Amino acid sequence: MATARARLYGLLAATFDGETETTAAALDRGAFAAVADVFPIDIETADLRGDGYDADALGVGYDNLFVVPGTHYVPPFASAHATDPSEAFESDSRYHTAGEAGELLGDPAADMAKLYAAAGFSPERGDEIPDHVAACFEFMRALCEREAALLEGEGTEADLRAVRELQSRTLSRLGWIDRFEAAVASSDTVEGVFAAIARLARTFTAWDAREVVQTEPQPSETTPS
């Protein structure tokens, strides 16, 4: 189970980091749809199947959604979806107003950076934004890979508990993906590929927290009170 979880987190990390060739190949072999089909709730998989996806076309869609600010832009990091601003937030960006939620590198970024430091992890994905969704999924991939190695006998029970605790703490900070998924669904209305993958990501992380890691829901600035 840990290895399978690591593979999916790795695929999601690559997708939301803009590796469109990886995404196109996964769509071609039905990898996303195969995962969606195992969940105990209905997930529309029409946009997760087929071999008609071109990496370059997906790249244009990715940039329009997650890179280039505009009418379809959805910030792929937690701080932008926070309900409260960070205390020291200042920005000269015309897309954000100082003292309002939606900042870059806010408290969620600091929280994720602390988790990475605790694990001795340095994310390679996410454009050096600690709370970028690709970096978060990359971290979960690494934690699941570590869990798999420990289950093979490469460590102690204490090591295994520590890794699972880090998984739990990380997943408890991913409640913002609900808002992220809703925003992607609203913006990706033509092809719908990234909306479908975001929906899968939201469902998978919620299932992982509930069924595998058994994370207790925690209030945070990224979830409404």
C-alpha positions as CSV (number, residue, x, y, z in Angstrom):
1,M,0.0,0.0,0.0
2,A,2.8,2.5,0.9
3,T,4.5,1.9,-2.5
4,A,1.2,2.4,-4.4
5,R,0.5,5.6,-2.5
6,A,4.0,6.8,-3.2
7,R,3.5,6.2,-7.0
8,L,0.3,8.2,-7.1
9,Y,1.7,11.1,-5.0
10,G,4.7,11.1,-7.4
11,L,2.4,11.2,-10.4
12,L,0.3,14.0,-8.9
13,A,3.5,16.0,-8.0
14,A,4.7,15.7,-11.6
15,T,1.4,16.8,-13.0
16,F,1.1,19.9,-10.9
17,D,4.7,20.8,-11.5
18,G,4.1,21.0,-15.2
19,E,5.6,17.7,-16.4
20,T,3.0,17.4,-19.2
21,E,4.8,14.5,-21.0
22,T,4.4,12.5,-17.8
23,T,0.8,13.5,-17.5
24,A,0.1,12.7,-21.2
25,A,1.7,9.3,-20.8
26,A,-0.3,8.6,-17.6
27,L,-3.6,9.5,-19.4
28,D,-2.6,7.3,-22.4
29,R,-2.1,4.2,-20.2
30,G,-5.2,5.0,-18.1
31,A,-3.3,5.4,-14.9
32,F,-5.4,8.2,-13.5
33,A,-8.7,6.4,-14.4
34,A,-7.5,3.1,-12.8
35,V,-6.9,4.9,-9.5
36,A,-10.2,6.8,-9.6
37,D,-12.1,3.5,-10.1
38,V,-10.9,2.1,-6.8
39,F,-12.4,4.8,-4.6
40,P,-15.7,4.1,-2.8
41,I,-17.4,7.2,-4.3
42,D,-18.2,8.1,-7.9
43,I,-15.6,10.2,-9.7
44,E,-16.2,11.2,-13.3
45,T,-13.3,9.7,-15.3
46,A,-14.2,10.6,-18.9
47,D,-11.4,13.2,-18.9
48,L,-8.9,10.8,-17.4
49,R,-9.0,8.2,-20.2
50,G,-7.9,8.1,-23.8
51,D,-4.8,8.6,-25.9
52,G,-5.7,11.8,-27.6
53,Y,-3.8,14.1,-25.2
54,D,-0.8,16.0,-26.5
55,A,1.9,17.1,-24.1
56,D,2.4,20.5,-25.8
57,A,-1.4,21.2,-25.6
58,L,-1.5,20.1,-22.0
59,G,1.5,22.5,-21.4
60,V,-0.5,25.4,-22.8
61,G,-3.4,24.5,-20.5
62,Y,-1.1,24.1,-17.5
63,D,0.4,27.5,-18.1
64,N,-2.9,29.2,-18.4
65,L,-4.2,27.7,-15.2
66,F,-1.2,27.6,-12.9
67,V,1.6,29.9,-14.3
68,V,0.3,33.0,-16.1
69,P,-1.9,35.3,-14.0
70,G,-5.1,36.0,-15.9
71,T,-8.8,35.2,-16.0
72,H,-8.2,31.5,-15.7
73,Y,-5.3,31.6,-13.3
74,V,-5.5,29.4,-10.1
75,P,-2.6,29.8,-7.7
76,P,-1.2,26.3,-7.0
77,F,-0.1,27.1,-3.4
78,A,-1.9,27.0,-0.1
79,S,-1.2,30.6,1.0
80,A,-3.3,31.9,-1.9
81,H,-6.3,29.9,-0.6
82,A,-6.0,30.9,3.1
83,T,-9.0,32.4,4.8
84,D,-6.8,34.7,7.0
85,P,-3.8,36.7,6.1
86,S,-0.4,36.2,7.7
87,E,0.4,38.8,10.3
88,A,3.5,40.2,8.5
89,F,2.2,40.0,5.0
90,E,3.3,42.7,2.6
91,S,3.2,42.6,-1.2
92,D,3.4,45.0,-4.1
93,S,1.6,42.6,-6.4
94,R,-1.4,44.0,-8.2
95,Y,-3.1,40.6,-7.6
96,H,-3.0,40.9,-3.8
97,T,-3.9,43.5,-1.3
98,A,-1.8,43.8,1.9
99,G,-3.6,42.6,5.0
100,E,-6.0,40.4,3.0
101,A,-5.9,36.6,2.6
102,G,-4.3,35.3,-0.6
103,E,-0.7,36.1,-0.1
104,L,2.4,34.4,-1.5
105,L,4.6,32.7,1.1
106,G,2.2,33.1,4.0
107,D,1.8,31.0,7.1
108,P,1.0,27.8,5.2
109,A,4.3,28.0,3.5
110,A,6.1,28.5,6.8
111,D,4.3,25.5,8.2
112,M,5.3,23.2,5.3
113,A,8.9,24.4,5.4
114,K,9.0,23.3,9.1
115,L,7.7,19.9,8.2
116,Y,10.3,19.6,5.4
117,A,13.1,20.6,7.9
118,A,11.9,18.1,10.4
119,A,12.2,15.3,7.8
120,G,15.5,16.6,6.3
121,F,13.7,17.0,3.0
122,S,14.3,19.6,0.3
123,P,11.6,19.8,-2.3
124,E,12.7,19.9,-6.0
125,R,9.3,20.7,-7.2
126,G,7.1,23.8,-6.8
127,D,9.4,26.6,-7.9
128,E,10.8,26.9,-4.4
129,I,7.4,27.7,-2.9
130,P,7.1,25.4,0.1
131,D,3.3,25.2,0.1
132,H,3.1,24.6,-3.7
133,V,0.8,21.6,-4.3
134,A,3.5,19.9,-6.3
135,A,6.0,20.2,-3.4
136,C,3.4,18.9,-0.9
137,F,2.7,15.9,-3.1
138,E,6.5,15.3,-3.6
139,F,6.9,15.3,0.1
140,M,4.1,12.8,0.6
141,R,5.7,10.6,-2.1
142,A,9.0,10.7,-0.2
143,L,7.3,9.9,3.1
144,C,5.4,7.0,1.6
145,E,8.6,5.6,0.0
146,R,10.3,5.8,3.4
147,E,7.4,4.0,5.0
148,A,7.7,1.3,2.4
149,A,11.4,0.9,3.1
150,L,10.7,0.7,6.8
151,L,8.1,-2.0,6.3
152,E,10.7,-4.0,4.5
153,G,12.7,-4.1,7.6
154,E,15.1,-1.1,7.2
155,G,14.3,0.6,10.5
156,T,12.6,0.4,13.9
157,E,9.0,0.7,15.0
158,A,9.9,4.2,16.3
159,D,11.1,5.2,12.9
160,L,7.8,3.9,11.3
161,R,5.8,5.9,13.9
162,A,7.8,9.0,13.2
163,V,7.2,8.8,9.4
164,R,3.5,8.1,9.8
165,E,3.3,11.1,12.2
166,L,4.8,13.3,9.5
167,Q,2.4,12.0,7.0
168,S,-0.5,12.8,9.3
169,R,0.8,16.3,10.0
170,T,1.2,16.9,6.3
171,L,-2.2,15.7,5.3
172,S,-3.8,17.7,8.1
173,R,-2.5,20.8,6.3
174,L,-3.9,19.9,2.9
175,G,-7.5,20.9,3.5
176,W,-6.9,23.8,1.2
177,I,-7.0,21.4,-1.7
178,D,-10.8,21.4,-1.5
179,R,-10.7,25.1,-2.4
180,F,-8.0,24.6,-5.0
181,E,-10.0,21.9,-6.7
182,A,-13.2,24.0,-6.8
183,A,-11.2,26.9,-8.4
184,V,-9.6,24.6,-11.0
185,A,-13.1,23.1,-11.8
186,S,-14.4,26.7,-12.3
187,S,-11.5,27.7,-14.6
188,D,-10.8,24.5,-16.5
189,T,-14.1,24.3,-18.3
190,V,-13.0,23.5,-21.9
191,E,-10.9,20.3,-21.8
192,G,-11.4,19.6,-18.1
193,V,-8.3,17.4,-17.8
194,F,-6.7,19.3,-14.9
195,A,-10.1,19.8,-13.2
196,A,-10.5,16.0,-13.3
197,I,-7.0,15.4,-11.9
198,A,-7.5,18.0,-9.2
199,R,-10.7,16.3,-8.2
200,L,-8.9,13.0,-8.1
201,A,-6.1,14.6,-5.9
202,R,-8.7,16.0,-3.5
203,T,-10.5,12.7,-3.1
204,F,-7.3,10.7,-2.8
205,T,-5.8,12.9,-0.1
206,A,-9.0,12.9,1.9
207,W,-9.2,9.1,1.6
208,D,-5.5,8.7,2.6
209,A,-6.0,10.8,5.7
210,R,-9.1,9.0,6.7
211,E,-8.4,5.4,5.9
212,V,-4.6,5.0,5.8
213,V,-3.0,7.6,8.1
214,Q,-6.1,8.3,10.2
215,T,-5.4,12.0,10.5
216,E,-7.6,13.8,12.9
217,P,-9.1,16.9,11.3
218,Q,-7.4,20.1,12.5
219,P,-8.7,23.7,12.2
220,S,-6.3,25.8,10.1
221,E,-6.3,29.1,8.4
222,T,-7.0,27.3,5.1
223,T,-10.3,25.9,6.2
224,P,-13.4,27.8,7.2
225,S,-14.3,27.7,10.9
